Amino acid sequence: MSSARYEALNHQKPADTIDQSAWGEAKTSNLGSATSIQLTPASDFDAGTRLPRKEQEIDNIEESIELTQVFGTRDRIKRSANQHEYEEDLEGEYRDSEGSDHSRRVLPSRGRSWTEGSFVQYTPEEERAVVRKLDRNLVLFIALLYMLSFLDRSNIGNASVAGLKKDLDLTSSQYEWLLTAFYITYILFEWMTLMYKVVPAHIYISLCVFFWGLIASLQSLATSFWSLVTLRALLGITEAAFGPGVPFYLSFFFRRDELALRTGLFISAAPLAISFASSLGWAITKLGEKSSFAPWRLLFLIEGYPSVLVAVFAWMYIPDGPGQTIYFTRKEKKIAQLRLGKSNNSQKVVDGLRGLDPHEILETLCEPKSYLTAMMFFSCNVAFSSLPVFLPTIINEMGYSALSSQALSAPPYLAAFIIVILTAYLSDRFCTRGLFIALHAGMSALGYALIAIAGHRGWGNKWRYAAIYPAATGFFSCITLIITWTINNSNTDSKKGTGVAMLNIIGQLGPLLGTRLYPEQDKPFYVRGMLICSGFMLFTLALTLGLRFVLKSQNRSLALTRPQTQVQKVDEPGLMATTDIQDIPEKFMYML
């Protein structure tokens, strides 16, 4: 059985600039197992159309567009009679200020075969405008929220240098427990990633932001180890509800080949937050020295409370989906939905859970590849969780003052911010994840090894500080692409959500080890901790190459099988033609 093909005969005049008003009925003739569809001018059938026509545009319609499909003969295919209703529904947006008709491309939706996204009538420029709006409004706002989240999570390292340990009389073991308590609850509540498909996002995200800001601010009132460790545990719950599910949430708005850059923009807020925290920590420490309020208390309050205020804006600004975006016009909402092949009514309700399929959840839990990516995430998180909270202390042990340590902590993370975005862009451009993960895992492993060797052999602080740059840029880039890779290789929302939850539940066990790699007895060089991080990044490199080999083999097998076909009736007025067409779903292939 042959596959459906779409061919525009545009040798004389482009067939993709067909004026909407000129579409009429289609005549069909039986060609054996195929149907040839000849589009003729609407003027032959409907002389009473409301939209003005130009004769040269009508002449253009007489060019053929042949659709060869495998579902046998259809008597006729009609152009939607609701085209003019679409003009009214969009309140004149379909026509320019002079009342002239706009030509629209008749495009099959990108990357798909005859589905409900076929014959989408919008220009590439309109689609790019929609994506740009999402980037400017949604992605940057989510990145701001994650920056605040990571700031409240990691500022305990700056607080330690600013006098926290001394004022609360904390031992090295107790300080490690402050870090560990956060990650224990963070891991236990990773399953809340699935809540993005159950609770409206604007409600869910704004509540998360409000509560983590409130708890982070209350840390400034801690008077003992036990009060602070309790607040750290509660902070872990609120941040687990938000951060791990954000890439999954972004997949509601972006395609597979667009997701890495947007995840990169979101994840890069973490190194930006650390660099900002280091600079802010330096300023607050300087300010606290001249006030009666302890610098570390001032730091917790100033860095925590802004999240409480931002939560109000999150309630109003965060959309639940492409169709509920307040900064889109109604037409842009439609385009945002159609470009993903989705509509408002496409979500399923299974066992009372909006959009969650228990069978697909169970299938993902039994998939070996899910555990392979989770182990990669675990290995990266050993390094990812340890360096930010210990870097000010490590630099301080190099012989720099507390103020200088705060300032010198910022540049490596500014470099990581730039490299993460560049890597994500290139990964999307070449539609590959594994090679970039392997490259950065190797860089990070070399960076950690150099820190350890330079300290052990006494090469000097400049070598140790310089090696922090490849170490930090490497693991931040790996984290970004591992999350994206997991989402890319799941073909339904239920599988994506479950995969991300598994990734984080298993992967976030890494910080339980990572936060205990730098005990005081190992200072000033912390050779053991650095070598352990280097080893785990090499383990990430090996797992990445192994997974890429497995996926490549499975793609070969998938390429040998033929897609199943099914007839689907498309009846979506407005941006889509009303036709009975053959749906040949695109064969899902794994991204390498």
GIMONOR-V794037 format. One record per residue. N is the residue number from 0. RES is the residue in three letters. SS is DSSP state (a for helix, b for strand, c for the rest). PSI is psi in whole degrees, -180 to 180 (999 if undefined). OMEGA is omega in degrees with one decimal (* if undefined). Layout:
n,res,ss,psi,omega
N,RES,SS,PSI,OMEGA
N,RES,SS,PSI,OMEGA
This chain:
n,res,ss,psi,omega
0,MET,c,128,-175.2
1,SER,c,154,178.3
2,SER,c,157,176.8
3,ALA,c,143,176.2
4,ARG,b,150,-179.6
5,TYR,b,124,-175.8
6,GLU,b,123,176.0
7,ALA,b,120,-179.8
8,LEU,c,94,-171.6
9,ASN,c,38,-178.1
10,HIS,c,-30,-176.5
11,GLN,c,-43,-177.4
12,LYS,c,133,-174.3
13,PRO,c,127,179.3
14,ALA,a,-9,-177.6
15,ASP,a,9,176.7
16,THR,a,33,-178.3
17,ILE,c,127,179.5
18,ASP,b,137,-174.7
19,GLN,a,-36,-175.6
20,SER,a,-15,-174.2
21,ALA,a,-1,179.1
22,TRP,b,133,178.0
23,GLY,b,-138,177.7
24,GLU,b,166,178.1
25,ALA,b,137,177.2
26,LYS,b,144,-177.5
27,THR,b,153,173.9
28,SER,b,141,-177.0
29,ASN,b,125,176.6
30,LEU,b,50,-178.5
31,GLY,c,-109,-178.8
32,SER,c,3,-177.4
33,ALA,b,166,177.7
34,THR,b,124,177.0
35,SER,b,129,-175.0
36,ILE,b,117,-178.6
37,GLN,b,116,178.7
38,LEU,b,132,178.8
39,THR,b,162,-174.7
40,PRO,b,144,178.2
41,ALA,a,-23,-178.7
42,SER,a,-23,177.9
43,ASP,a,-20,-172.4
44,PHE,c,-32,-172.5
45,ASP,c,95,-178.4
46,ALA,c,-8,-175.6
47,GLY,c,20,-178.4
48,THR,c,149,-177.5
49,ARG,c,-28,-172.9
50,LEU,c,133,178.0
51,PRO,c,150,179.7
52,ARG,c,156,171.3
53,LYS,c,138,-173.6
54,GLU,a,-39,-178.4
55,GLN,a,-30,178.2
56,GLU,a,-37,178.6
57,ILE,a,-40,178.5
58,ASP,a,-35,-179.4
59,ASN,a,-29,-175.6
60,ILE,a,-20,-177.3
61,GLU,c,-8,173.4
62,GLU,c,149,-173.1
63,SER,c,144,164.3
64,ILE,b,114,-175.2
65,GLU,b,128,175.6
66,LEU,b,118,178.1
67,THR,b,119,-175.1
68,GLN,c,164,-168.9
69,VAL,c,12,-173.0
70,PHE,c,16,176.9
71,GLY,c,-170,-172.3
72,THR,c,135,169.7
73,ARG,c,141,-177.2
74,ASP,c,-46,179.6
75,ARG,b,157,173.9
76,ILE,b,126,-173.8
77,LYS,b,143,171.4
78,ARG,c,144,-176.3
79,SER,c,127,176.1
80,ALA,c,-10,-177.6
81,ASN,c,12,-178.8
82,GLN,a,-41,-177.3
83,HIS,a,-30,173.8
84,GLU,a,-35,177.9
85,TYR,a,-40,179.0
86,GLU,a,-41,-179.9
87,GLU,a,-39,-176.9
88,ASP,a,-35,180.0
89,LEU,c,11,173.3
90,GLU,c,49,175.0
91,GLY,c,2,-177.6
92,GLU,c,-20,-177.2
93,TYR,c,-12,-178.2
94,ARG,b,148,-178.3
95,ASP,c,180,-174.0
96,SER,c,-21,-179.8
97,GLU,c,1,179.4
98,GLY,c,7,-179.2
99,SER,c,154,177.9
100,ASP,b,144,172.8
101,HIS,c,139,172.0
102,SER,b,142,179.7
103,ARG,c,145,175.3
104,ARG,c,148,171.6
105,VAL,c,98,-171.2
106,LEU,b,134,164.1
107,PRO,c,141,-178.7
108,SER,c,140,-170.9
109,ARG,c,134,175.3
110,GLY,c,11,-177.9
111,ARG,c,154,171.9
112,SER,c,-173,-163.8
113,TRP,c,90,178.1
114,THR,c,-169,177.8
115,GLU,c,-10,175.1
116,GLY,c,0,-178.4
117,SER,c,155,-177.3
118,PHE,c,35,175.6
119,VAL,b,128,-174.0
120,GLN,c,84,171.8
121,TYR,c,154,-176.5
122,THR,c,157,174.5
123,PRO,a,-33,178.8
124,GLU,a,-38,178.4
125,GLU,a,-40,178.1
126,GLU,a,-43,178.7
127,ARG,a,-36,177.9
128,ALA,a,-39,177.6
129,VAL,a,-45,-179.8
130,VAL,a,-41,178.4
131,ARG,a,-39,177.1
132,LYS,a,-41,176.8
133,LEU,a,-42,179.7
134,ASP,a,-47,-176.1
135,ARG,a,-37,-172.5
136,ASN,a,-53,-175.1
137,LEU,a,-54,-173.4
138,VAL,a,-44,-179.4
139,LEU,a,-35,177.8
140,PHE,a,-41,176.2
141,ILE,a,-40,177.3
142,ALA,a,-38,176.3
143,LEU,a,-44,179.3
144,LEU,a,-42,-179.8
145,TYR,a,-34,176.6
146,MET,a,-44,176.6
147,LEU,a,-40,178.5
148,SER,a,-50,-177.9
149,PHE,a,-31,176.7
150,LEU,a,-46,-179.1
151,ASP,a,-25,179.8
152,ARG,a,-43,-169.5
153,SER,a,-4,-177.2
154,ASN,c,-5,177.3
155,ILE,a,-28,175.3
156,GLY,a,-42,176.4
157,ASN,a,-36,178.0
158,ALA,a,-36,178.6
159,SER,a,-46,178.9
160,VAL,a,-30,-177.3
161,ALA,a,6,173.2
162,GLY,a,6,-179.0
163,LEU,a,-49,-177.3
164,LYS,a,-43,-176.4
165,LYS,a,-44,-176.3
166,ASP,a,-37,180.0
167,LEU,a,3,177.8
168,ASP,c,54,-177.4
169,LEU,c,139,172.6
170,THR,c,170,177.9
171,SER,a,-40,179.9
172,SER,a,-41,179.3
173,GLN,a,-38,177.5
174,TYR,a,-40,177.1
175,GLU,a,-36,178.4
176,TRP,a,-30,174.7
177,LEU,a,-39,178.1
178,LEU,a,-42,-176.8
179,THR,a,-38,-178.7
180,ALA,a,-39,178.0
181,PHE,a,-47,-173.8
182,TYR,a,-25,176.4
183,ILE,a,-52,179.6
184,THR,a,-32,178.0
185,TYR,a,-43,179.5
186,ILE,a,-44,-175.7
187,LEU,a,-24,-177.2
188,PHE,c,18,176.9
189,GLU,a,-26,-179.2
190,TRP,a,-17,-177.5
191,MET,a,-5,171.3
192,THR,a,-38,-178.8
193,LEU,a,-16,-178.8
194,MET,a,-18,176.7
195,TYR,a,-22,178.4
196,LYS,a,0,-176.0
197,VAL,c,-46,-178.2
198,VAL,c,137,176.6
199,PRO,c,134,-170.8
200,ALA,a,-37,-176.9
201,HIS,a,-32,176.8
202,ILE,a,-48,-174.2
203,TYR,a,-49,-176.1
204,ILE,a,-42,-178.2
205,SER,a,-36,177.0
206,LEU,a,-40,177.0
207,CYS,a,-46,-177.6
208,VAL,a,-44,-179.2
209,PHE,a,-47,-174.6
210,PHE,a,-35,178.4
211,TRP,a,-32,176.3
212,GLY,a,-41,179.4
213,LEU,a,-46,-178.3
214,ILE,a,-41,178.8
215,ALA,a,-38,178.9
216,SER,a,-38,-179.0
217,LEU,a,-18,175.9
218,GLN,a,-24,179.7
219,SER,a,-15,-179.5
220,LEU,a,1,-177.4
221,ALA,c,138,-179.4
222,THR,c,-4,-178.3
223,SER,c,170,177.6
224,PHE,a,-44,-174.2
225,TRP,a,-39,177.7
226,SER,a,-40,-178.8
227,LEU,a,-39,-179.1
228,VAL,a,-32,176.6
229,THR,a,-44,178.6
230,LEU,a,-37,177.5
231,ARG,a,-38,178.4
232,ALA,a,-42,178.1
233,LEU,a,-37,177.1
234,LEU,a,-38,177.5
235,GLY,a,-38,179.8
236,ILE,a,-48,-175.7
237,THR,a,-36,-179.3
238,GLU,a,-29,175.3
239,ALA,a,-31,179.8
240,ALA,a,-24,-175.2
241,PHE,a,-68,-166.0
242,GLY,a,-51,-175.2
243,PRO,a,-27,-177.1
244,GLY,a,-3,-176.2
245,VAL,a,-46,176.5
246,PRO,a,-37,175.7
247,PHE,a,-43,177.4
248,TYR,a,-41,179.5
249,LEU,a,-26,178.9
250,SER,c,-12,174.4
251,PHE,c,-15,-172.2
252,PHE,c,-18,-173.0
253,PHE,c,153,177.6
254,ARG,c,172,179.7
255,ARG,a,-44,-175.3
256,ASP,a,7,176.2
257,GLU,a,-10,-166.1
258,LEU,a,-33,-175.7
259,ALA,a,-43,-180.0
260,LEU,a,-42,-179.5
261,ARG,a,-37,174.4
262,THR,a,-37,177.3
263,GLY,a,-42,177.3
264,LEU,a,-37,179.2
265,PHE,a,-48,-178.9
266,ILE,a,-34,-178.6
267,SER,a,-13,173.8
268,ALA,a,-23,179.4
269,ALA,a,-55,176.4
270,PRO,a,-31,176.6
271,LEU,a,-39,178.1
272,ALA,a,-40,-178.9
273,ILE,a,-43,178.4
274,SER,a,-38,177.5
275,PHE,a,-40,179.1
276,ALA,a,-38,179.5
277,SER,a,-45,178.7
278,SER,a,-44,179.3
279,LEU,a,-39,177.5
280,GLY,a,-39,177.2
281,TRP,a,-45,-178.4
282,ALA,a,-42,-178.8
283,ILE,a,-40,177.2
284,THR,a,-41,177.8
285,LYS,a,-43,179.5
286,LEU,a,-40,-177.0
287,GLY,a,-26,179.2
288,GLU,c,-21,-177.7
289,LYS,c,10,179.9
290,SER,c,168,179.0
291,SER,c,-9,-179.7
292,PHE,c,130,-177.4
293,ALA,c,138,-177.5
294,PRO,a,-40,-177.3
295,TRP,a,-32,176.3
296,ARG,a,-42,177.7
297,LEU,a,-38,-179.7
298,LEU,a,-48,178.9
299,PHE,a,-41,-176.8
300,LEU,a,-48,-176.5
301,ILE,a,-36,-178.6
302,GLU,a,-17,-177.4
303,GLY,a,-41,-171.4
304,TYR,a,-33,178.9
305,PRO,a,-29,179.4
306,SER,a,-34,178.5
307,VAL,a,-41,179.9
308,LEU,a,-41,-178.5
309,VAL,a,-26,179.9
310,ALA,a,-33,178.8
311,VAL,a,-43,179.4
312,PHE,a,-34,179.2
313,ALA,a,-39,179.1
314,TRP,a,-40,-176.0
315,MET,a,-26,-166.6
316,TYR,a,-27,-176.2
317,ILE,c,124,177.4
318,PRO,c,151,175.3
319,ASP,c,-24,-180.0
320,GLY,c,178,-178.9
321,PRO,a,-31,-178.3
322,GLY,a,-5,-179.0
323,GLN,a,29,-175.8
324,THR,c,119,-170.6
325,ILE,c,-22,-178.3
326,TYR,c,10,173.4
327,PHE,c,145,165.2
328,THR,c,170,-179.4
329,ARG,a,-35,178.1
330,LYS,a,-42,179.3
331,GLU,a,-35,175.6
332,LYS,a,-42,-179.4
333,LYS,a,-44,179.2
334,ILE,a,-42,-179.7
335,ALA,a,-34,177.8
336,GLN,a,-47,-175.2
337,LEU,a,-33,-178.8
338,ARG,c,-20,176.2
339,LEU,c,-2,-177.4
340,GLY,c,25,-177.4
341,LYS,c,161,171.1
342,SER,c,173,-178.6
343,ASN,c,-26,-174.7
344,ASN,c,9,-173.3
345,SER,c,-12,-178.1
346,GLN,c,141,-179.4
347,LYS,c,155,171.9
348,VAL,b,113,-175.7
349,VAL,b,121,179.6
350,ASP,c,36,176.7
351,GLY,c,-4,179.9
352,LEU,b,121,-177.1
353,ARG,b,111,173.9
354,GLY,c,7,180.0
355,LEU,c,133,179.9
356,ASP,c,110,-177.6
357,PRO,a,-34,179.4
358,HIS,a,-43,179.1
359,GLU,a,-33,176.0
360,ILE,a,-46,179.6
361,LEU,a,-39,179.4
362,GLU,a,-40,178.8
363,THR,a,-38,179.0
364,LEU,a,-26,-179.5
365,CYS,c,4,-177.1
366,GLU,c,118,-178.3
367,PRO,a,-33,-178.5
368,LYS,a,-29,178.5
369,SER,a,-37,-179.3
370,TYR,a,-28,178.6
371,LEU,a,-47,177.5
372,THR,a,-33,178.2
373,ALA,a,-37,177.2
374,MET,a,-35,174.1
375,MET,a,-43,180.0
376,PHE,a,-39,176.7
377,PHE,a,-48,-177.1
378,SER,a,-43,178.9
379,CYS,a,-36,-176.4
380,ASN,a,-22,174.2
381,VAL,a,-44,178.6
382,ALA,a,-41,-175.5
383,PHE,a,-37,-175.3
384,SER,a,-25,-171.2
385,SER,a,-44,-173.3
386,LEU,a,-45,-177.8
387,PRO,a,-40,-175.5
388,VAL,a,-19,-178.8
389,PHE,a,-11,-174.2
390,LEU,a,-46,176.8
391,PRO,a,-39,178.6
392,THR,a,-42,-179.4
393,ILE,a,-45,179.3
394,ILE,a,-37,177.0
395,ASN,a,-38,178.9
396,GLU,a,-16,175.3
397,MET,c,-10,178.3
398,GLY,c,2,179.8
399,TYR,c,156,178.6
400,SER,c,170,-179.8
401,ALA,a,-43,-179.8
402,LEU,a,-42,179.1
403,SER,a,-36,179.3
404,SER,a,-40,177.4
405,GLN,a,-44,-176.7
406,ALA,a,-41,-177.0
407,LEU,a,-12,178.0
408,SER,c,-20,-173.2
409,ALA,a,-47,-172.5
410,PRO,a,-41,179.3
411,PRO,a,-33,-177.9
412,TYR,a,-27,171.3
413,LEU,a,-40,175.7
414,ALA,a,-41,178.5
415,ALA,a,-39,178.4
416,PHE,a,-47,-178.7
417,ILE,a,-45,-176.8
418,ILE,a,-38,-179.9
419,VAL,a,-46,-179.4
420,ILE,a,-43,179.1
421,LEU,a,-45,179.4
422,THR,a,-44,179.6
423,ALA,a,-41,178.5
424,TYR,a,-47,-179.3
425,LEU,a,-36,178.7
426,SER,a,-41,175.3
427,ASP,a,-41,-177.0
428,ARG,a,-42,-177.7
429,PHE,a,2,177.2
430,CYS,c,47,176.4
431,THR,c,146,-178.8
432,ARG,c,-44,-170.2
433,GLY,a,-43,-177.5
434,LEU,a,-38,179.2
435,PHE,a,-37,176.5
436,ILE,a,-45,-179.8
437,ALA,a,-42,179.9
438,LEU,a,-48,-176.4
439,HIS,a,-31,175.0
440,ALA,a,-41,176.8
441,GLY,a,-42,177.5
442,MET,a,-45,-179.1
443,SER,a,-41,178.4
444,ALA,a,-43,178.5
445,LEU,a,-39,179.0
446,GLY,a,-48,178.8
447,TYR,a,-41,179.3
448,ALA,a,-39,179.9
449,LEU,a,-38,176.2
450,ILE,a,-45,-178.6
451,ALA,a,-46,-177.4
452,ILE,a,-42,179.8
453,ALA,a,-39,178.0
454,GLY,a,-42,-177.0
455,HIS,a,-38,-176.1
456,ARG,a,2,175.3
457,GLY,c,41,-178.5
458,TRP,c,-12,179.0
459,GLY,c,159,-175.2
460,ASN,a,-27,-179.0
461,LYS,a,-40,177.6
462,TRP,a,-43,-178.6
463,ARG,a,-43,-179.1
464,TYR,a,-42,179.8
465,ALA,a,-35,-178.2
466,ALA,a,-17,177.6
467,ILE,a,-30,-176.4
468,TYR,a,-55,177.9
469,PRO,a,-31,178.7
470,ALA,a,-48,-176.8
471,ALA,a,-46,-179.5
472,THR,a,-33,-179.0
473,GLY,a,-52,-174.3
474,PHE,a,-29,175.9
475,PHE,a,-41,178.4
476,SER,a,-40,178.2
477,CYS,a,-45,179.5
478,ILE,a,-45,-179.0
479,THR,a,-49,-173.6
480,LEU,a,-30,177.0
481,ILE,a,-44,178.0
482,ILE,a,-47,-179.1
483,THR,a,-40,180.0
484,TRP,a,-41,179.5
485,THR,a,-44,-179.6
486,ILE,a,-41,-178.9
487,ASN,a,-35,-174.2
488,ASN,c,22,170.8
489,SER,c,133,-171.7
490,ASN,c,5,173.8
491,THR,c,161,-179.7
492,ASP,a,-37,179.2
493,SER,a,-41,178.0
494,LYS,a,-39,177.7
495,LYS,a,-49,-179.0
496,GLY,a,-43,179.3
497,THR,a,-41,179.2
498,GLY,a,-42,178.3
499,VAL,a,-40,177.9
500,ALA,a,-45,178.0
501,MET,a,-42,179.2
502,LEU,a,-44,-175.9
503,ASN,a,-37,-179.7
504,ILE,a,-47,179.3
505,ILE,a,-44,-176.1
506,GLY,a,-35,-177.7
507,GLN,c,1,168.5
508,LEU,c,-23,179.1
509,GLY,a,-44,179.0
510,PRO,a,-25,176.8
511,LEU,a,-34,174.9
512,LEU,a,-44,-174.2
513,GLY,a,-36,-177.6
514,THR,c,-1,-179.6
515,ARG,c,21,-175.8
516,LEU,c,-10,-174.4
517,TYR,c,63,177.2
518,PRO,c,160,-175.9
519,GLU,a,-31,-177.9
520,GLN,a,-15,179.2
521,ASP,a,-3,-178.6
522,LYS,c,156,10.4
523,PRO,c,-5,-171.3
524,PHE,c,-24,178.1
525,TYR,c,46,-175.0
526,VAL,a,-44,-177.7
527,ARG,a,-47,-179.6
528,GLY,a,-40,-179.3
529,MET,a,-40,179.7
530,LEU,a,-36,178.0
531,ILE,a,-44,177.9
532,CYS,a,-40,178.3
533,SER,a,-43,179.4
534,GLY,a,-41,179.7
535,PHE,a,-33,176.5
536,MET,a,-34,173.5
537,LEU,a,-36,177.0
538,PHE,a,-40,175.4
539,THR,a,-42,178.4
540,LEU,a,-46,-179.2
541,ALA,a,-44,179.6
542,LEU,a,-37,-179.8
543,THR,a,-48,179.8
544,LEU,a,-38,178.1
545,GLY,a,-45,180.0
546,LEU,a,-39,179.2
547,ARG,a,-39,177.4
548,PHE,a,-44,179.7
549,VAL,a,-46,-178.5
550,LEU,a,-37,178.6
551,LYS,a,-39,177.7
552,SER,a,-41,180.0
553,GLN,a,-34,176.1
554,ASN,a,-37,177.1
555,ARG,a,-41,179.1
556,SER,a,-42,179.7
557,LEU,a,-34,-178.8
558,ALA,a,-22,-178.9
559,LEU,a,-16,-179.0
560,THR,c,151,179.6
561,ARG,c,144,176.9
562,PRO,c,147,174.2
563,GLN,c,148,-178.8
564,THR,c,151,176.3
565,GLN,b,149,-179.8
566,VAL,b,130,179.1
567,GLN,b,133,177.5
568,LYS,b,126,178.6
569,VAL,b,119,-179.0
570,ASP,c,71,-176.8
571,GLU,c,100,-178.8
572,PRO,c,158,176.2
573,GLY,c,-106,-175.9
574,LEU,c,-3,-174.4
575,MET,c,146,175.3
576,ALA,c,148,177.1
577,THR,c,108,-176.2
578,THR,b,160,166.0
579,ASP,b,110,-175.2
580,ILE,b,167,-180.0
581,GLN,b,127,178.0
582,ASP,b,113,174.0
583,ILE,c,96,-172.9
584,PRO,c,145,178.5
585,GLU,c,135,179.2
586,LYS,c,126,-178.5
587,PHE,c,127,177.4
588,MET,c,143,-179.6
589,TYR,c,142,174.9
590,MET,c,131,-174.8
591,LEU,c,999,*
